[in-house]
Amino acid sequence: MENGLLDRVEGNANVHRWSEQTQLEKGDSITAGYMSELSGYTRISVTQNNLQELKEIWDQWGNETKQLFYGNYGDLPYFLDVQVDEHLFRALAQFWNPAYSCFTFGEVDLVPTVEEYTALLRMSEQWITARIKEKGECKCISWDTLKGLILTHPDETKKVDVFALNFKKATSVPAILAETFKSLGTCRKAGVGRFIGCAQLLLAWFYSHFRLIDRIICRVFFEDYSPLKDIVASTRRVDAPEENWIALLQNLQSKDVEWRAP
């Protein structure tokens, strides 16, 4: 355990040094003369879908079926219990910089990556190759149809495959990230808007980098550790006002960040 913790601390320092060195070598990516036109405050709304029916189906399954799902699709079921802290989410949105496509917290710049999201989900990118629940003019499969397949399909493997389609449009990690960046950028530029993306996953990413805020020891790099399971089990300050989060985030320093996460 002690060696694992020391390795984590060393790895964290290495990532921090690499990040600073890369910034020095690459320099600024903003065009000379660029002037930001962002509003001082962005009114962003986030709505969490009603997942009660999915929870009920999951609770009906036996351990063998659940383990089959975990093995094929990683830790997606934990999203059924991840609550969106709307105060924290609105505060985070104020620090999104569309010009750099990253969050700027005080002296700290951070952005979620494909590798980080994949590690948080503990899933393989090969588990999905096409979208099935699309918006607009694209075809979709109704929830009633999917629910019927889940409850009655005799093949356990097929049953968990259908269940997986209900998680965030059954899309891949790169698409989730692209959707997140686009939505945050659109809202920040307009000064108002509704976030379209996986808010739970974005907050899970935030928690993985700023665990000291909640005085939680980071165990991300220990074997068999599930970040999402830990987030669901942890008690967090969901009642903190938005202005308190903003004050905290705008004064963050590099020493406050868990750089090598998840």
N, C-alpha and C positions, 0 to 999 in steps of 0.2 A: 504493500500500500504506500509506504514512504517513498520507494523508488518511483512508483507511478506518479505521485504528486510532484516529485522533483523533476521528472521528465516533462510534465505538463507545464511547470513554471518555466523551464528552459525553452520549451517549444514556444511558449507565449512570447518570451523575450526575442527569440529569433524572428518570429513573424513581425513583431514591432520594428525591429531593426531593418528587415527586408522592406517593409512598407515605407519607412522614412528614406532609405537609400534609393528606392525606385522613384519616389517623388522628386528627389534631388536630381536624378539622372534624366527623367522624362520631362520635368518642368510642368508648366501650366498648359492645359489643353484648350483654354478659352481663347477665342480670337482677339487679337489686339483691338482695344477700343470698345470691347463689349460692355454694355450697360444693362444691369438687371432692372426689370420692370415688374418685379413681383410685388404683390400687395403686402402690407404689413402683417395682416392676419388672414388666414384661409379658413373659411367656414366649410368644413368637410363633414359629411355624414357617413356613418357606417351602420349597416343593418345586418344582423346575424340571422341566417335562415333557421326556420323551425325544423329541428332534427329529431323531434320526439318519436316519430314513427320508426326512423332508422334505429334509435336507441332501443325501442321496444323489440325490434327484430334481433338486434345484437344480443340483448339480454336473454332471448329465447334460445340462442345457440349454445350447444355444449362446448366443452373445452377443446375437443378434437377439431371441431369446425373452426373455432376461433384461431387455433394455432395454425391451421391450414391457411387462413386468411393472412395472419401475420407473416407467415413464411413467403407468401406470394406477393403481398402488397405492403409490407413494412408496418409502420405504426399509425397508419391512417385512422383506425377506429378511435384513437385518443382525441381526435378532433371533435368527436361527439360530445366531449366534456370540457373542451377548452373554451372558456368564457372570454369574450372580447371586452377588455377594459376600454370603454369609449373615451374616457378622459385622457388616458395615456395615448390612445391612438390619435386623437385630435392634436395632442401636443406633439407627437412624432411628426405629423404632417407639416407642422410649421417649419421643420428643419430640413425638409426635402429640398435639394438644390437641383432644379431641372437642367441647368447648364452643365453641371458635372455628373448628373444622374447618381447622386449619392446623398446621404444624410450628413449634415455638418452640425455637430454638437460642440459648441465652444471651439476648442482647438483640436477636436477629433473629427475626422472624416471616415465614414463607414458606409458600406453598401452590401446588401445580401448577394451571395453568389450561388451559382448552380451547385457547386460542391457543398456549400453550407446547407442549402435546402435539402439536398439529397441525403446528407448526413442526419439532419433533423428528422426526416421521414423514415430513415433506415429502410429505403426501398430501392429497387432497381429501376433505372430509366427505361428498361425494356418491357415494363409491365403494361404499357399502353402505347399504341401506335396511331390512334385516330380519335378525334373528338366524337362524342355521341349526343351530348345535350348542348346544342348551340342556340344562340339567340337570333333574333331577326328573321331572315327569310330561310334559314337553314332548317332541315328536318330534325325532329327530335323524337324521343320515345317518352311517353307519358309515365308519371310516377306510378299510376295504378297498374300499368302493364309490367313495369319493373318489379313492383311489390309482389304481384302475382307470381312472377317467375321465381323470385327469391323464396317465397313461402312454399311453393309446390314442386320446384324442380328436384327430381330424384338424385341427380348427380351433385355431390357435395362440392366438387371442384367448380362446376358451372355455377352453382348457387353463389359461391363467394365471388366469382367473376362478375356476376350481375350486381351484387351488392356494392362492389368497388366502383361501378359506374356512377354511383350517386354522389361520390365525393368530388366536389368542385369541377364539374364538367368533364371529369375523367381526362384531364389534360396532363401534359408532361411538365417537369420542373422548369425547363427554359421558357415554356409558354406562360407559366404562372408568374415567373419573374418579369417577362416582357409586359404582361398585363398590369402588374404592380407598378412598374416604372411609368408606364403610359398614363395610368389613372392618377398617380400622385402628381405627375408633371402637369396634367390637364387641370387638376383642381388648384394647384399652386398658381398657375398662370392666370386662371380665371378668378381666383380669390374665393371661389365657392364651388361646391360639387359633391357628388356622391361617389365614394370609393368603390371601384369595381375590382375585386381581387380577393385573395385569401387572407383576410385580416388576421385570422388565428395563426397562420404560419409566419406572417410578418412579425407579430408580437412574440412568437416563440423564438424567432431569430434574435430579436431585441433582448429578450431575457437571457439568451445564451451568451451574449456579450457583456451584459451589465448585471451579473449575478450579485455583485457586491452591494447593489442597491437594496436588495432584500436580505443581505447577510447570509447568502446561501453558498456553501462550498461547491465549487464547480467540479463535477465528476465526469464531464463529457467524454474524456479520453480513456476512461476505465472500461474494461471489457464488459460487454453485454449491458452497457448503460443506455437507457432510453430517455432522451431529453424531453420528449412530449409526455411520457408517463410521469416524469418528475414534475413538470409544469402543472399537470392536472392535480397531482398530490400536494403541491405546495400551496400555502396560504399567502396570497399577495395583497398588496394595498390597493384593492380595487376602488376604495372610496376616496382616494387622494384626488383633490380638485385638479382640473386641467392647468390652472395657473401655477400650481406647485410643481407639476411635472415640467412645465416650460422653464421655470426658474432653475430646476435641477439640471435639465439637459443643456441649457445654454452656458452652464459653468463647468461642464465636464472637462477633465484633463486626461491625458493619455494613461496615467496611472490608475484611473478608474475603470479602464476597459479590459475585458478578457479578450485579448487580441486573437488568439488561436482558438476560435470556436465557430461551429460546434466541433 
